[in-house]
Amino acid sequence: MHYQSHISDIFQRNWLTNNGPCVEMLTEKLKGYLGVEHLLLVANGTLALHVAYQTMSITKTITTPFTFAATSGALRLQNIQMRFSDVCDKTFNLDPKKVKEQDLEWADSLVPVHVFGNPCDVNAIQSLAEKYNLKVIYDAAHCFGSEYQGQSLLNFGDCATLSLHATKMFHSVEGGAIIFKHQADFEKAKKIINFGQNQSQLPVLVGTNAKMSEMHAAMGLSVFESVDLIMSHRRALQQEYIKQLTEYVDLQEHAIGAEFNGAYMPTLLKNQDELLYLKQKLEDNGIQTRRYFYPCLSDLDTYAKSVAMPNARSISSRILCLPMYYDLSFEDVGIICNIVKSILTNFRQKV
Ligand SMILES: *Cc1c(COP(=O)(O)O)cnc(C)c1O
């Protein structure tokens, strides 16, 4: 159904927010589509993290410095103590082998990120969680439609959070979701997003307002109709980019047994000078790119600048995401790749 028709239905009902029919319908559709059980829609991906952290009652956590500011920002705003641990230089994800014993003894939780939808080493992380009695909360903002070992990547960990922001694979303009392993956590989070109120509107928990509105859910419902088309086109574009650029740039090493959603096209340049040169030259050609994620969070005073994380710092300084969106054609990708190749060849001949 067209967005406008959803909107006129909403005004007909005069039910604009507070778990209305559009939110309910989108929840059911996403549960079926993603193959997940306890899914809670929220106002955005950052609030999804806040609510997930609060639901899990975590106080001390180990997280990755190679992520978007929201992962750490939500931890700090919730007064959760955090320590960074470095990522794997191939997968860009938190490396379970690098986490220090003393940090594992200290922490009550892990907050890894499935970067660009690439699955973390979920088995190794699960083993650490069992050995040290840790909750695992995955920031799975990039993982709509990503699969691992034959199921949704969102099914791993005690919970996983999604972003449904307009820049993500699937969106509701602003929006997010939390997928819980346990029903009890889902029920608790459902109260937290509605001021901590129970069904009799008694605030039995300290809560917030993280509800998704009907208008946002309506956008989700209209985009949902094209989600297969969007995802398969993006996957194909990603394959095309990889085929054309594999000799020219380093690429993220994808986990075996992972099905990608084609959300991003990250490339790793040789060094920051090369990246800056390429970024500027592409801009001169009208091609926009994004340094994502940059800078490395463990290098920032904002997040209590900590011990250098060499892999995260190196990746942050060299990563460039190339254009990736539904309206992009194979021809466009061919043109972009040719320009990238010629810029890089030029630059490399000079140095
Ligand atoms: C986009 C993003 C978020 C934040 O989601 P919003 O919906 O924009 O609030 C959190 N973590 C990561 C890794 C993201 O990429």
The ligand as an SDF file (V2000), in Angstrom:
LIG
                    3D

 15 15  0  0  0  0  0  0  0  0999 V2000
   23.2230    4.0680   12.3080 C   0  0  0  0  0  0  0  0  0  0  0  0
   23.8860    3.4430   13.4540 C   0  0  0  0  0  0  0  0  0  0  0  0
   23.3950    3.5860   14.7680 C   0  0  0  0  0  0  0  0  0  0  0  0
   22.3280    4.5750   15.1310 C   0  0  0  0  0  0  0  0  0  0  0  0
   21.0930    4.3660   14.5690 O   0  0  0  0  0  0  0  0  0  0  0  0
   20.0630    5.5880   14.4010 P   0  0  0  0  0  0  0  0  0  0  0  0
   18.8310    4.9160   13.9120 O   0  0  0  0  0  0  0  0  0  0  0  0
   20.6520    6.5210   13.3990 O   0  0  0  0  0  0  0  0  0  0  0  0
   19.8950    6.2190   15.7380 O   0  0  0  0  0  0  0  0  0  0  0  0
   23.9970    2.8470   15.7790 C   0  0  0  0  0  0  0  0  0  0  0  0
   25.0330    2.0420   15.5380 N   0  0  0  0  0  0  0  0  0  0  0  0
   25.5570    1.8940   14.3020 C   0  0  0  0  0  0  0  0  0  0  0  0
   26.6950    0.9440   14.1020 C   0  0  0  0  0  0  0  0  0  0  0  0
   25.0120    2.6080   13.2280 C   0  0  0  0  0  0  0  0  0  0  0  0
   25.5590    2.4910   12.0090 O   0  0  0  0  0  0  0  0  0  0  0  0
  1  2  1  0
  2  3  1  0
  2 14  2  0
  3  4  1  0
  3 10  2  0
  4  5  1  0
  5  6  1  0
  6  7  2  0
  6  8  1  0
  6  9  1  0
 10 11  1  0
 11 12  2  0
 12 13  1  0
 12 14  1  0
 14 15  1  0
M  END
$$$$
